[in-house]
Amino acid sequence: MAALASALPFSTSSILASRPDSIWLSDQVAAYRSKPISSGSRELDQQLPHGGWPPSVLTELLLANPGIGELRLLASTLTHITEAGKAVVVLAPTHLAIATSLSELGIDMSKVTLIEVDNPADKIWAVEQALKSASFGALLCWLPQARDDHLRRLQLAAAGTQGLTFLFRPLDAQDQASPAPLRMLCKPLAIGRLSVEIIKRRGPVHLEPIILPLEVPEILLKPLATRVLGKPVFSELSYSVNHSALAATAARHRRALLS
């Protein structure tokens, strides 16, 4: 056995060094080939894999309720991505005011594509198509109901990208198995704070919730009458995709696969 081991052209350590994004040890936080992007919070970055939001994987944010501060949690990251000229895709948001919310957070809306689609199967197909875009920087997707096989397809698709993929799911999904390497519980607290608990990551178990202050954008402190006189969030129709047309395209795509 010793002679066989010495004859091999590689060692375990060389494998670990060559595939840092694929192989990790339970007492180490994973590294990734593409550089993670900072969350904007030093305390949170210290607990995220390699110091930031990990690329090429699914990140699940499990919410007590939509609108508890999840967009403000990601605002710094999304701003960095759009300033770098990358696209942000917003798929099937649960509330129609999300475009206004992103604009008020200072996100460059010329880099944001909003896709509205209702059918669960069409959502999965749309996510896979968005992940194939060369300009893809981040995907925000609301999947209140997602089967395990859907999540595995999305994780496989995300692995072929260098961007960030965030899935928003309800809090009770924490008891369901998921292929997402990073899963976090997000719960609102008093005085504009958010409790973030990492329940799964590639690395040692994190036991204590992280309490994060959520800054209120300056524009939200202005009187409502001042805010509503601003320019439209989407200046061109191309930033909005008609969900019925997308569903029809998805249906044709599935028929072609079956024929």
C-alpha positions in Angstrom: 0.0 0.0 0.0 2.8 2.4 0.9 4.5 1.7 -2.5 1.3 2.3 -4.3 0.8 5.6 -2.5 4.3 6.8 -3.3 3.8 5.9 -7.0 0.8 8.1 -7.4 1.6 11.4 -9.3 -0.4 13.5 -6.8 -1.2 13.7 -3.1 -4.2 14.6 -1.1 -2.8 18.0 -0.3 -2.3 18.7 -4.0 -5.9 17.8 -4.8 -7.1 20.2 -2.0 -4.9 23.0 -3.4 -6.1 22.5 -7.0 -9.8 22.3 -6.2 -10.5 24.8 -3.3 -14.1 25.4 -4.4 -15.0 21.8 -4.6 -13.3 20.2 -1.6 -13.5 21.5 1.9 -12.8 20.3 5.4 -15.4 20.5 8.2 -13.2 22.8 10.3 -12.4 25.2 7.5 -14.5 27.9 5.8 -14.5 27.1 2.1 -12.6 29.1 -0.5 -13.8 29.8 -4.1 -12.1 30.4 -7.4 -14.1 33.6 -8.0 -13.6 36.2 -5.4 -16.5 36.5 -2.9 -18.2 39.9 -2.6 -18.3 41.7 0.7 -21.7 42.0 2.4 -20.8 45.5 3.6 -20.8 44.3 7.2 -17.4 43.3 8.7 -19.1 41.1 11.3 -21.1 39.2 8.7 -18.1 38.9 6.3 -16.1 37.2 9.1 -18.6 34.4 9.1 -19.3 34.1 5.4 -17.1 31.7 3.3 -13.8 33.4 2.5 -14.9 36.8 3.7 -18.0 37.5 1.6 -21.0 36.3 -0.3 -19.8 33.1 -2.2 -20.1 33.0 -6.0 -21.1 30.0 -8.1 -23.5 28.6 -5.4 -27.0 29.1 -4.2 -27.4 31.2 -1.1 -30.7 30.8 0.6 -32.2 33.6 2.7 -35.1 32.2 4.8 -37.4 35.0 5.8 -39.9 35.3 8.6 -41.8 37.6 6.2 -41.0 39.3 2.9 -39.9 42.9 3.3 -38.2 42.5 6.7 -35.0 44.1 5.5 -33.6 41.5 3.1 -33.0 44.1 0.3 -31.2 46.4 2.7 -29.1 43.4 3.8 -27.9 43.1 0.1 -27.9 46.8 -0.8 -24.1 47.3 -0.4 -23.4 44.1 -2.4 -25.8 45.0 -5.3 -24.5 48.5 -5.5 -20.9 47.1 -5.9 -22.1 44.7 -8.6 -23.9 47.3 -10.7 -21.1 49.9 -10.3 -18.8 47.2 -11.8 -21.1 47.1 -14.8 -22.7 43.7 -14.0 -26.3 42.9 -14.3 -28.7 42.2 -11.5 -31.7 40.0 -12.3 -34.8 40.2 -10.1 -37.1 37.2 -10.7 -40.7 36.8 -9.5 -40.6 39.2 -6.5 -43.5 38.8 -4.0 -44.2 42.6 -3.9 -44.6 44.9 -6.9 -42.8 47.8 -5.2 -39.4 46.0 -5.3 -38.2 48.1 -8.2 -38.9 51.3 -6.3 -37.2 49.8 -3.2 -34.0 49.0 -5.1 -33.9 52.5 -6.6 -34.3 54.1 -3.2 -31.4 52.0 -1.9 -29.2 53.6 -4.5 -29.0 50.7 -7.0 -28.3 51.6 -10.6 -31.5 50.5 -12.2 -30.1 50.6 -15.7 -28.3 47.4 -14.7 -31.4 45.7 -13.2 -33.8 43.4 -15.1 -37.1 42.6 -13.6 -38.8 39.4 -14.6 -42.4 38.6 -13.6 -43.5 35.0 -14.0 -46.1 32.9 -12.0 -45.7 29.3 -13.1 -43.2 27.4 -10.8 -41.8 25.5 -13.8 -41.3 28.7 -15.8 -39.5 30.3 -12.8 -37.0 27.5 -12.7 -36.4 27.7 -16.5 -36.1 31.5 -16.3 -33.5 31.3 -13.5 -31.4 28.9 -15.5 -31.5 31.2 -18.5 -30.6 34.2 -16.4 -27.6 32.4 -15.0 -26.2 31.8 -18.5 -25.9 35.5 -19.2 -22.3 36.7 -19.8 -23.0 40.0 -17.9 -24.7 38.2 -15.0 -23.6 39.6 -11.6 -26.4 38.6 -9.2 -29.8 37.0 -9.2 -32.5 37.6 -6.7 -35.2 35.0 -6.9 -38.3 34.4 -4.8 -39.2 30.7 -4.6 -41.8 30.3 -1.8 -42.5 26.7 -3.1 -39.5 24.8 -4.6 -39.0 21.1 -4.9 -35.7 19.5 -4.1 -35.1 18.6 -7.7 -35.7 22.2 -8.7 -33.1 23.4 -6.2 -30.6 20.9 -7.4 -31.0 22.1 -11.0 -30.5 25.7 -9.8 -27.4 24.7 -7.8 -26.0 23.0 -10.9 -26.7 26.0 -13.0 -25.2 28.4 -10.5 -22.0 26.3 -10.4 -21.3 27.4 -14.0 -21.4 31.1 -13.2 -19.1 33.6 -11.4 -22.0 35.6 -10.0 -24.1 35.5 -6.8 -27.4 33.7 -6.6 -29.8 34.5 -3.8 -33.0 32.6 -3.2 -35.7 34.0 -0.9 -37.8 31.3 0.8 -40.1 31.1 3.8 -38.7 30.5 7.3 -40.4 27.0 7.6 -38.2 25.8 4.7 -35.3 25.5 7.2 -36.6 22.0 8.0 -36.4 20.9 4.4 -33.3 19.4 2.8 -31.5 21.8 0.4 -28.4 21.5 -1.8 -27.6 25.2 -1.2 -24.2 25.4 0.5 -25.1 28.6 2.4 -28.5 28.9 4.2 -29.4 31.8 6.6 -32.4 32.6 8.8 -33.4 36.2 8.7 -35.7 37.6 11.4 -36.6 41.3 12.1 -35.7 42.9 15.4 -36.7 46.2 17.0 -35.1 49.5 16.2 -34.3 48.6 12.6 -32.1 45.6 13.2 -32.0 42.2 11.6 -31.0 38.8 13.1 -29.1 36.6 10.7 -28.4 33.0 11.7 -26.2 30.8 9.5 -27.7 27.4 9.7 -25.6 25.8 6.9 -22.2 26.7 5.4 -19.1 25.0 4.1 -17.2 25.3 7.3 -17.5 25.0 11.1 -21.0 25.3 12.6 -21.9 28.9 13.5 -24.0 28.9 16.7 -24.9 32.5 17.5 -27.1 34.8 15.4 -25.5 37.9 14.0 -27.4 41.1 14.9 -27.0 43.6 12.1 -28.2 47.3 12.0 -30.1 48.1 8.8 -29.4 51.7 7.6 -32.4 53.6 6.4 -31.6 55.1 2.9 -31.6 58.9 3.0 -34.4 59.1 0.4 -36.7 57.3 2.8 -36.3 60.0 5.3 -37.7 62.6 3.0 -41.4 63.5 2.9 -43.4 61.2 0.6 -44.5 64.1 -1.6 -40.8 64.7 -2.4 -40.1 61.1 -3.2 -43.0 60.5 -5.6 -41.9 63.4 -7.9 -38.7 61.6 -8.8 -38.0 60.1 -12.2 -39.5 56.7 -13.1 -37.6 53.6 -11.8 -37.5 52.0 -15.2 -36.9 54.6 -18.0 -37.2 52.0 -20.7 -39.6 49.1 -21.1 -36.7 46.7 -21.9 -36.1 46.4 -18.1 -39.4 44.6 -17.6 -40.2 41.2 -19.1 -43.8 40.4 -19.7 -44.5 37.2 -17.7 -47.0 35.8 -20.2 -44.5 36.1 -23.1 -41.8 34.5 -20.9 -44.2 31.6 -20.0 -45.0 31.0 -23.7 -41.2 30.9 -24.5 -40.6 28.5 -21.7 -43.5 26.3 -22.9 -42.0 26.2 -26.4 -38.6 25.3 -24.9 -40.0 22.4 -22.9 -41.9 21.1 -26.0 -38.7 21.2 -28.0 -36.9 19.1 -25.4 -39.7 16.5 -25.4 -40.0 16.3 -29.2 
